[in-house]
C-alpha cells in the first residue's frame, strides 16, 4: 500500500504529462477506496507521500524565495504557513480518511464524493491564505483540449470538480469490479472530445508582441508591433505617479511608433507600488495603475507575518482596464492572473485582449515553474474567453488565444519577443 501511495502521488503531480496526472489521480483514489482497517496508517501514508511528492513537484519555490530576500529576513512562521496552505487539500483528505467509516469509504461512490470535496476545501483555504488560486491538479491538463474547452464554458473550479469526480468514480469501479459503470464512463469520456471552445477568434493578438527579458532593460529596437507588452518591474527610472491618466516622462522604451505597456516601481511617500504604465515609444507616460491583489510572498504580509524584504507594498485602487487607441485592454500584474476576482475585473464586456506583466521570480529558472505559470495563463484565457499576451522576465512569454491555443512562446533569452508569424483567425 505504501508503494502504491508513493507511486500514485508522484505520478499525480507530474506537470508535463496529462496522462500521468490522470493515472496518479485514479491510483490515489483506488488506494483510498480499499477497506484498510488501520485508518491511522492509511492517513499517514497518504499525507507523507503527497507531501513528499508536492515538495519535489514545487521544488522551485525554495529557489525562488531567495530572490525575495529569504533568509535572515524571512519570517519562518510565514514560510511554514505557506507550505501548509499549499498542501491543505492533502491534509483534509488524510483527515477524512482517518475519520470516515470504513464501510462508507469502501463503497464505489464514497471516494467520488469526499475526495473532490476535500480538494475544493483545500483550494479555497489556500486561496484565502496565499491570495492566489493555482488549481494544482487541473494545471496538469492544460494540453488536453476537452478540459480546456470545458473550462471556457463552466470555469476552472467546476471543471476540476467534474474531472476529479470522474477519476474517483473510475477508481471506485475498478476497486469493486463494476464493468458496466466503467463502460459508461468511457463512452462519456469519448463524447467529451466533441466539446467546442466558447470562442476561437484570436484576432486581438494581431500586432501585439510580448517580451521575454532576463534582466532589466529600457529600450527595444526594430520591433514591428503596435502594442508591446513588457515584464513586471522592468523600468529602472524612479517614478511617483497618481493612478489613472497621467502626463509624465519615462525612459523611451522603443524606437518604433508603438504603445508600450510596461512594469515599473512607483513610490507614494515611504511605500512602493508594483505598477503598470502605458507609454509611447518616445517615453511619454499616459496611464498608470498599481497592483491591487498583492501576493502573500514578497508583497504583502498575512496575519502579521511576512516573507521577503519588500512585503509592505501599497496596493492600487483603480480598475485594471485601459483604452489604447480603439482597443480596450485589461492589464494584470503577475500573480493577479491567479486571482479570479481580478481576472473578472480586467475582462469586462468589450475587452478582447488581456496583457499580463509577469516576473515569475518565485519560479526561478525551474522548467516546472515556467510551465505551471504558462498553464495558468492558458486556463485563464479559456475561462475569460479572451486573448492573452504574457510577458515575463524569468518565465515564458506567450501569445494565447481565447480557446487556450498558444500561438507563440519564448522560453529563454535575454531579450526576445513572442509575436505572430501569421495572423490568427
Secondary structure, DSSP 8 states (H G I E B T S, - for coil): -HHHHHHHHHHHT-SS-HHHHHHHHHHHHHHHHS--S-HHHHHHHHHHHHHHHHHHHTTHHHHHHGGGTTTTTS-HHHHHHHHHHHTHHHHHHHHHHHHS-HHHHHSTTHHHHHHHHHHHHHHHHHHHHHS----TTGGGGTT-HHHHHHHHHH-HHHHHHHHHHHHHHHHHHHHHT-HHHHHHHHHHHHHGGG---S----GGGTTEEEEEESS----B-S---SEEE--TT---S-B---SEEEEEE----BSSS-EEEEEEEEEETTEEEEEEEEEETTSEEEEEEE-SS--TTTT--BTTB--STT-------S-SEEEETTEEEEEEEGGGGG-HHHHHHHS-TT--EEEEEE--GGGTT-HHHHHHHHHHHHHHHHHHT-EEEEEESSS-EEEE-TTS-EEEEE-S-SEEEE--SS---
